[in-house]
Amino acid sequence: MNRDLTGKRPHFRPEKRHSNPYRVLLWITLIAAGVWLFLQLQVGQVEPFFMPTPTPTRMSESYNMEAETLFNAGDLEGAISAYQEATRVDPNNTHAWAELARIQTYSSSLLSTDSERLERLNEATYSIDQAATLNPDEGYIHAIRSLVLDWYAANLLITPEQRRTALTDAEGAAVRALQLDPENALALAFYAEILVDQQKWAQAEEYIAQADSLGQSHMDIHRVYGYVWESLGQYRLAIEEYKKAAEINPNMTFLYIFIGRNFRSLEVHNRALEYFERAVNINQQLGIEDPVPYIEIAKTYSREGEFFVAALNAEKALEFNPYSANTYGQLGIIYTKARNYEGAQPVLKCAVLGCTADENEIAQDILGQGVEVQGLPLTSGTVAFYYVQYGSVLAALSRPNQNFCPEALDVLDEVRATFPEDPILISIIEENEAICRLVQDDVGPSG
């Protein structure tokens, strides 16, 4: 018999084991780590597992690329928003600050009133100051600063002293840019633009020719060259330069506005309308409701005596921006030229004195509701609304039984006080004062 089957029953007893100190240490460490993790979860220092990850933050450079794309497409407002986001994500991004200032400056030309343009130029000044503070030795930044300050100096709402200071600072920025880089074509071009505004035309021609000779394909060099020629009354040469600028940046609607205005100065109205309509088409493609091209179209038709079509375009501009007092003034001029004095009077009141929503009849007709409008301050750019139109219209409408002369004379007195040395304005004021004296004589001393 097999002893393996009949022998003693085997015994299975565990051997005596000694505790392992390393294993004990491991357990103590794991327990301590668990307690620490629990405490950190309680105070919020550690996120629980399987929580959704946060949305990744866009890099500043991504916004820069988006802004450049929008700018090239002609969407200046979109480009401004993208550059503003770039500076928010990275406040030290000097490129974004400088480009933001540049586009804010350009976009001011597409705004309807001096006050809107001044506000935008103040924003541009802030942006370029940020760039210059961050990098005071960058020639491109100083070149853009000269552009911003020069356009700021052209605004009609600033004082003569502010204008002189801005032009001096603009010239200083251009000079500094050229000290840092003598072949900075943009600085040369912007310096030429400043010299035009200082009425130094010969020097302006010299600097813009020097900028052009460097052979850099840049929209602004040709834009400024166009501006130099335009200031000299060389409208055909100006048009050619503006066209070259538009070939480089074909979606910049303000370039087509400049071309159209120069054609209008040449009284080639059909070509002027063609370029204004190009601006309209670009805006329609981008979904931008810009009243400026419609105002220019209205002015052009008005010069041709096509007052009905002119009024339709001015009303379209008003539909886009019913708060712009300038548009009411332009519409009032069209009505006046069409001898629609009754229609012109309430529209011009909105432009000059402002009007409440209840008084705003034209907005009620176009929009179905009234809109409150703030009147325009009296400047050389708005004086026509005051004296030729509002003062003259009120005087012309005055009758013994409906006398608007007291209000007309108040407006005309304001014009006289503001422009006492202008003989043309004074003669117009005197003509209307004579009309009002005749009305007063008919009314008689009893009123």
C-alpha positions as CSV (number, residue, x, y, z in Angstrom):
1,M,0.0,0.0,0.0
2,N,1.2,3.4,-0.8
3,R,2.4,5.2,2.3
4,D,1.5,8.4,0.8
5,L,-2.1,7.3,1.1
6,T,-1.9,5.5,4.5
7,G,0.7,7.5,6.4
8,K,0.2,10.3,8.8
9,R,-2.2,13.0,7.9
10,P,-0.3,16.0,6.9
11,H,-0.7,19.1,9.0
12,F,-1.2,22.6,7.5
13,R,-0.2,25.1,10.1
14,P,0.9,28.7,9.2
15,E,4.4,29.5,10.1
16,K,5.0,32.2,12.7
17,R,5.5,35.5,10.7
18,H,7.2,38.7,11.9
19,S,5.6,42.1,11.0
20,N,7.3,44.0,8.0
21,P,8.2,47.6,9.1
22,Y,8.2,48.9,5.5
23,R,4.7,47.7,5.0
24,V,3.6,49.4,8.1
25,L,5.3,52.6,7.0
26,L,3.5,52.4,3.6
27,W,0.1,52.1,5.2
28,I,0.8,55.0,7.5
29,T,1.8,57.2,4.5
30,L,-1.3,56.2,2.5
31,I,-3.6,57.0,5.4
32,A,-1.9,60.4,6.0
33,A,-2.1,61.2,2.3
34,G,-5.8,60.4,2.3
35,V,-6.5,62.6,5.3
36,W,-4.5,65.5,3.6
37,L,-6.5,65.1,0.4
38,F,-9.8,65.1,2.3
39,L,-8.9,68.3,4.1
40,Q,-7.8,70.0,0.8
41,L,-11.1,69.1,-0.9
42,Q,-12.9,70.6,2.0
43,V,-11.2,74.0,1.6
44,G,-11.4,74.0,-2.1
45,Q,-7.6,73.7,-2.8
46,V,-8.0,70.6,-4.9
47,E,-10.7,70.0,-7.5
48,P,-12.7,66.7,-7.2
49,F,-11.9,64.0,-9.7
50,F,-14.0,63.9,-13.0
51,M,-14.9,67.6,-12.7
52,P,-15.2,69.2,-16.2
53,T,-12.0,70.9,-17.3
54,P,-12.2,74.7,-17.7
55,T,-12.6,76.3,-21.1
56,P,-9.2,77.1,-22.6
57,T,-8.4,80.8,-22.7
58,R,-7.7,82.2,-26.2
59,M,-4.2,83.5,-26.7
60,S,-3.7,87.2,-27.5
61,E,-2.1,86.3,-30.8
62,S,-5.3,84.5,-31.9
63,Y,-7.2,87.8,-31.4
64,N,-4.5,89.7,-33.3
65,M,-5.0,87.3,-36.3
66,E,-8.8,87.7,-36.1
67,A,-8.5,91.5,-36.0
68,E,-6.2,91.6,-39.0
69,T,-8.6,89.4,-41.0
70,L,-11.6,91.6,-40.1
71,F,-9.7,94.7,-41.0
72,N,-8.7,93.4,-44.4
73,A,-12.4,92.4,-44.9
74,G,-13.4,96.0,-44.2
75,D,-15.1,95.3,-40.8
76,L,-13.4,98.0,-38.8
77,E,-15.7,97.7,-35.8
78,G,-15.1,94.0,-35.7
79,A,-11.4,94.5,-35.9
80,I,-11.5,97.0,-33.0
81,S,-13.4,94.5,-30.8
82,A,-10.9,91.8,-31.6
83,Y,-7.9,94.0,-30.8
84,Q,-9.6,95.1,-27.6
85,E,-9.9,91.4,-26.6
86,A,-6.2,90.9,-27.4
87,T,-5.2,93.7,-25.1
88,R,-7.5,92.4,-22.4
89,V,-5.9,88.9,-22.5
90,D,-2.4,90.4,-22.7
91,P,-2.2,94.1,-21.5
92,N,1.5,94.2,-22.5
93,N,0.8,93.4,-26.2
94,T,2.2,96.6,-27.8
95,H,1.4,95.4,-31.3
96,A,-2.3,95.1,-30.4
97,W,-2.4,98.5,-28.7
98,A,-0.8,100.2,-31.7
99,E,-3.0,98.5,-34.3
100,L,-6.1,99.2,-32.2
101,A,-5.2,102.9,-32.2
102,R,-4.6,102.9,-36.0
103,I,-8.0,101.3,-36.7
104,Q,-9.8,103.4,-34.2
105,T,-8.4,106.4,-36.0
106,Y,-9.5,105.2,-39.5
107,S,-13.0,104.2,-38.2
108,S,-13.6,107.8,-37.0
109,S,-14.0,108.9,-40.6
110,L,-17.0,106.6,-40.9
111,L,-18.9,108.2,-38.0
112,S,-21.5,110.8,-38.6
113,T,-20.9,113.6,-36.2
114,D,-17.9,115.5,-34.8
115,S,-18.8,114.4,-31.3
116,E,-18.8,110.7,-32.2
117,R,-15.5,111.2,-34.1
118,L,-13.9,113.0,-31.2
119,E,-14.9,110.2,-28.8
120,R,-13.4,107.6,-31.1
121,L,-10.2,109.6,-31.4
122,N,-9.9,110.0,-27.7
123,E,-10.1,106.2,-27.5
124,A,-7.4,105.9,-30.1
125,T,-5.2,108.4,-28.2
126,Y,-5.5,106.2,-25.1
127,S,-4.6,103.1,-27.0
128,I,-1.5,104.5,-28.6
129,D,-0.4,106.0,-25.3
130,Q,-0.5,102.5,-23.8
131,A,1.7,101.2,-26.6
132,A,4.2,104.1,-26.2
133,T,4.4,103.6,-22.5
134,L,5.1,99.9,-22.9
135,N,7.7,100.4,-25.6
136,P,8.9,104.0,-25.9
137,D,11.7,103.1,-28.4
138,E,9.6,101.5,-31.2
139,G,9.5,103.6,-34.4
140,Y,6.3,102.1,-35.6
141,I,4.4,103.1,-32.4
142,H,5.6,106.7,-32.7
143,A,4.5,106.7,-36.4
144,I,1.0,105.6,-35.4
145,R,0.9,108.1,-32.6
146,S,1.6,110.9,-35.1
147,L,-1.3,109.7,-37.2
148,V,-3.7,109.6,-34.2
149,L,-2.7,113.1,-32.9
150,D,-3.0,114.6,-36.4
151,W,-6.5,113.3,-36.9
152,Y,-7.4,114.4,-33.4
153,A,-6.2,117.9,-34.2
154,A,-8.6,118.1,-37.2
155,N,-11.7,117.6,-35.1
156,L,-13.8,120.8,-35.1
157,L,-14.9,120.4,-31.4
158,I,-11.5,120.9,-29.9
159,T,-10.2,124.4,-29.0
160,P,-7.6,126.2,-31.1
161,E,-5.1,125.7,-28.3
162,Q,-5.8,122.0,-28.2
163,R,-5.4,121.9,-32.0
164,R,-2.0,123.6,-31.8
165,T,-0.8,121.3,-29.0
166,A,-2.0,118.1,-30.9
167,L,-0.3,119.2,-34.1
168,T,3.0,119.9,-32.3
169,D,2.8,116.6,-30.5
170,A,2.0,114.8,-33.8
171,E,5.0,116.4,-35.4
172,G,7.2,115.4,-32.5
173,A,6.0,111.8,-32.7
174,A,6.8,111.6,-36.4
175,V,10.3,113.1,-35.9
176,R,10.9,110.6,-33.1
177,A,9.9,107.7,-35.3
178,L,12.3,108.9,-38.0
179,Q,15.1,109.3,-35.5
180,L,14.6,105.6,-34.6
181,D,14.3,104.6,-38.2
182,P,15.2,107.2,-40.9
183,E,13.6,105.0,-43.6
184,N,10.3,104.5,-41.8
185,A,8.0,105.0,-44.8
186,L,4.8,105.3,-42.6
187,A,6.4,107.9,-40.5
188,L,7.4,109.9,-43.6
189,A,3.8,109.6,-44.9
190,F,2.2,110.6,-41.7
191,Y,4.6,113.5,-41.4
192,A,3.5,114.7,-44.8
193,E,-0.1,114.5,-43.6
194,I,0.8,116.7,-40.6
195,L,2.5,119.2,-42.9
196,V,-0.6,119.5,-45.0
197,D,-2.6,120.3,-41.9
198,Q,0.0,122.9,-41.0
199,Q,-0.4,124.3,-44.5
200,K,3.2,123.5,-45.4
201,W,2.4,122.0,-48.8
202,A,5.8,122.1,-50.4
203,Q,7.4,120.2,-47.5
204,A,4.4,117.8,-47.5
205,E,5.1,117.0,-51.2
206,E,8.8,116.4,-50.4
207,Y,8.1,114.0,-47.5
208,I,5.3,112.0,-49.3
209,A,7.5,111.6,-52.4
210,Q,10.3,110.3,-50.2
211,A,8.0,107.8,-48.6
212,D,6.8,106.7,-52.0
213,S,10.3,106.3,-53.3
214,L,11.1,103.6,-50.7
215,G,8.9,101.3,-52.7
216,Q,6.9,99.9,-49.8
217,S,3.4,98.7,-50.8
218,H,1.4,100.2,-48.0
219,M,-2.2,101.6,-48.2
220,D,-1.4,104.6,-46.1
221,I,1.4,105.9,-48.3
222,H,-1.0,106.2,-51.2
223,R,-3.8,107.5,-49.0
224,V,-1.7,110.3,-47.8
225,Y,-0.4,111.0,-51.3
226,G,-4.0,111.3,-52.3
227,Y,-4.6,113.7,-49.4
228,V,-1.7,115.9,-50.4
229,W,-3.0,116.2,-54.0
230,E,-6.5,116.8,-52.8
231,S,-5.4,119.6,-50.5
232,L,-3.7,121.2,-53.6
233,G,-6.9,120.9,-55.6
234,Q,-5.3,118.3,-57.8
235,Y,-8.4,116.0,-57.7
236,R,-7.5,113.7,-60.6
237,L,-4.1,113.0,-59.1
238,A,-5.7,112.5,-55.7
239,I,-8.1,109.9,-57.2
240,E,-5.3,107.9,-58.8
241,E,-3.5,107.7,-55.4
242,Y,-6.7,106.8,-53.5
243,K,-7.3,104.1,-56.2
244,K,-3.8,102.6,-55.5
245,A,-4.6,102.5,-51.8
246,A,-7.8,100.7,-52.6
247,E,-6.0,98.1,-54.7
248,I,-3.9,97.3,-51.6
249,N,-6.9,97.2,-49.2
250,P,-9.9,96.8,-51.5
251,N,-12.5,96.6,-48.6
252,M,-11.7,99.9,-47.0
253,T,-14.9,101.8,-47.6
254,F,-13.5,105.1,-46.5
255,L,-11.1,105.0,-49.5
256,Y,-14.1,104.8,-51.8
257,I,-15.7,107.7,-50.0
258,F,-12.6,109.7,-50.6
259,I,-12.5,108.8,-54.3
260,G,-16.2,109.7,-54.6
261,R,-15.8,113.1,-53.0
262,N,-13.0,113.9,-55.4
263,F,-15.0,113.0,-58.4
264,R,-17.8,115.2,-57.0
265,S,-15.4,118.0,-56.7
266,L,-14.7,117.5,-60.4
267,E,-18.5,117.5,-60.9
268,V,-18.2,114.0,-62.4
269,H,-21.3,112.9,-60.4
270,N,-21.9,109.6,-62.1
271,R,-18.4,108.4,-61.1
272,A,-18.8,109.8,-57.6
273,L,-22.0,107.8,-57.2
274,E,-20.3,104.7,-58.5
275,Y,-17.7,104.8,-55.7
276,F,-20.2,105.6,-53.0
277,E,-22.2,102.6,-54.2
278,R,-19.1,100.4,-53.9
279,A,-18.9,101.4,-50.2
280,V,-22.6,100.5,-49.8
281,N,-22.1,97.1,-51.4
282,I,-19.1,96.2,-49.2
283,N,-21.1,97.2,-46.1
284,Q,-24.1,95.1,-47.3
285,Q,-21.8,92.1,-47.7
286,L,-20.5,92.5,-44.2
287,G,-23.9,93.3,-42.7
288,I,-22.7,96.8,-41.7
289,E,-25.3,99.5,-41.4
290,D,-23.2,102.6,-42.2
291,P,-25.1,105.8,-42.9
292,V,-22.1,107.7,-44.4
293,P,-22.2,106.4,-48.0
294,Y,-25.9,107.2,-48.2
295,I,-25.3,110.7,-47.0
296,E,-22.7,111.1,-49.7
297,I,-25.1,109.8,-52.3
298,A,-27.8,112.2,-51.1
299,K,-25.4,115.1,-51.4
300,T,-24.4,114.1,-54.9
301,Y,-28.0,113.8,-56.1
302,S,-28.9,117.1,-54.4
303,R,-26.2,118.8,-56.5
304,E,-27.8,117.5,-59.6
305,G,-31.2,118.8,-58.5
306,E,-32.5,115.3,-57.9
307,F,-34.0,116.2,-54.6
308,F,-36.5,113.3,-54.3
309,V,-33.8,110.6,-54.8
310,A,-31.5,112.6,-52.5
311,A,-34.1,112.7,-49.8
312,L,-34.7,108.9,-50.1
313,N,-31.0,108.3,-49.5
314,A,-30.8,110.7,-46.6
315,E,-33.8,109.0,-45.0
316,K,-32.1,105.6,-45.5
317,A,-29.1,107.0,-43.6
318,L,-31.5,108.2,-40.9
319,E,-33.0,104.7,-40.7
320,F,-29.5,103.3,-39.9
321,N,-28.7,106.0,-37.3
322,P,-31.8,107.9,-36.1
323,Y,-29.8,109.6,-33.3
324,S,-27.3,111.4,-35.6
325,A,-28.1,115.1,-35.6
326,N,-25.8,115.6,-38.7
327,T,-28.1,113.4,-40.8
328,Y,-31.1,115.5,-39.8
329,G,-29.2,118.6,-40.9
330,Q,-28.3,117.0,-44.3
331,L,-31.9,116.0,-44.8
332,G,-33.0,119.5,-43.9
333,I,-30.6,121.0,-46.5
334,I,-32.1,118.8,-49.2
335,Y,-35.7,119.8,-48.2
336,T,-34.7,123.4,-48.3
337,K,-33.1,123.2,-51.7
338,A,-36.3,121.5,-52.9
339,R,-38.2,124.5,-51.3
340,N,-39.9,122.3,-48.9
341,Y,-39.5,124.8,-46.0
342,E,-42.3,123.3,-43.9
343,G,-40.7,119.9,-44.0
344,A,-37.2,121.4,-43.4
345,Q,-38.1,123.3,-40.3
346,P,-38.7,120.4,-37.8
347,V,-35.8,118.4,-39.2
348,L,-33.4,121.3,-38.9
349,K,-34.7,121.9,-35.4
350,C,-33.5,118.4,-34.4
351,A,-30.1,119.2,-36.0
352,V,-29.6,122.6,-34.4
353,L,-31.5,122.7,-31.1
354,G,-32.3,119.0,-30.6
355,C,-35.8,117.5,-30.4
356,T,-37.8,115.3,-28.2
357,A,-39.2,112.0,-29.4
358,D,-42.6,113.6,-29.7
359,E,-41.3,116.4,-31.8
360,N,-39.3,114.1,-34.1
361,E,-41.8,113.8,-36.9
362,I,-39.5,112.4,-39.5
363,A,-38.3,109.5,-37.2
364,Q,-42.0,108.7,-36.5
365,D,-42.6,108.5,-40.2
366,I,-39.5,106.4,-41.0
367,L,-39.2,104.2,-37.9
368,G,-42.8,104.2,-36.6
369,Q,-41.6,105.9,-33.4
370,G,-40.0,109.1,-32.3
371,V,-36.4,109.4,-31.3
372,E,-34.8,112.0,-29.0
373,V,-31.9,113.8,-30.7
374,Q,-29.2,116.0,-29.2
375,G,-28.5,119.2,-31.2
376,L,-25.1,119.9,-32.8
377,P,-22.7,122.4,-31.3
378,L,-22.0,125.4,-33.6
379,T,-18.8,124.9,-35.5
380,S,-17.5,125.7,-39.0
381,G,-18.7,122.3,-40.0
382,T,-22.3,122.7,-38.7
383,V,-22.8,126.5,-39.3
384,A,-24.7,125.9,-42.5
385,F,-27.4,124.1,-40.5
386,Y,-27.6,127.1,-38.3
387,Y,-27.6,130.1,-40.5
388,V,-28.4,129.1,-44.1
389,Q,-31.0,126.6,-43.1
390,Y,-32.5,127.0,-39.7
391,G,-32.3,130.7,-39.3
392,S,-33.2,131.4,-43.0
393,V,-36.0,128.8,-43.0
394,L,-37.6,130.3,-39.8
395,A,-37.4,133.8,-41.2
396,A,-38.9,132.6,-44.6
397,L,-41.8,130.9,-42.8
398,S,-42.6,133.8,-40.6
399,R,-45.9,135.6,-41.1
400,P,-47.7,138.2,-39.0
401,N,-50.0,135.5,-37.7
402,Q,-47.2,133.0,-37.2
403,N,-44.0,134.7,-36.3
404,F,-40.8,132.5,-36.0
405,C,-38.5,135.5,-36.1
406,P,-37.7,135.6,-32.4
407,E,-36.3,132.1,-32.5
408,A,-34.6,132.8,-35.9
409,L,-32.9,135.9,-34.6
410,D,-31.6,134.0,-31.5
411,V,-29.9,131.4,-33.8
412,L,-28.5,134.1,-36.1
413,D,-27.2,136.1,-33.1
414,E,-25.3,133.0,-32.0
415,V,-23.8,132.7,-35.5
416,R,-22.8,136.4,-35.5
417,A,-21.1,136.0,-32.1
418,T,-19.2,132.9,-33.2
419,F,-18.1,134.1,-36.6
420,P,-18.0,138.0,-36.4
421,E,-15.2,138.3,-39.0
422,D,-16.9,136.3,-41.8
423,P,-18.3,138.7,-44.4
424,I,-20.4,136.1,-46.2
425,L,-22.1,134.9,-43.0
426,I,-22.7,138.5,-41.8
427,S,-24.4,139.4,-45.1
428,I,-26.7,136.3,-44.9
429,I,-27.5,137.2,-41.3
430,E,-28.4,140.8,-42.3
431,E,-30.6,139.6,-45.1
432,N,-32.6,137.5,-42.7
433,E,-32.7,140.3,-40.1
434,A,-34.2,142.5,-42.8
435,I,-36.9,139.9,-43.5
436,C,-37.8,139.7,-39.8
437,R,-38.0,143.5,-39.5
438,L,-40.6,143.5,-42.3
439,V,-42.6,140.8,-40.5
440,Q,-42.4,142.7,-37.3
441,D,-43.6,145.9,-39.0
442,D,-46.6,143.9,-40.3
443,V,-47.3,142.5,-36.9
444,G,-47.3,146.0,-35.4
445,P,-46.4,147.3,-31.9
446,S,-49.3,145.4,-30.3
447,G,-47.9,142.1,-31.6
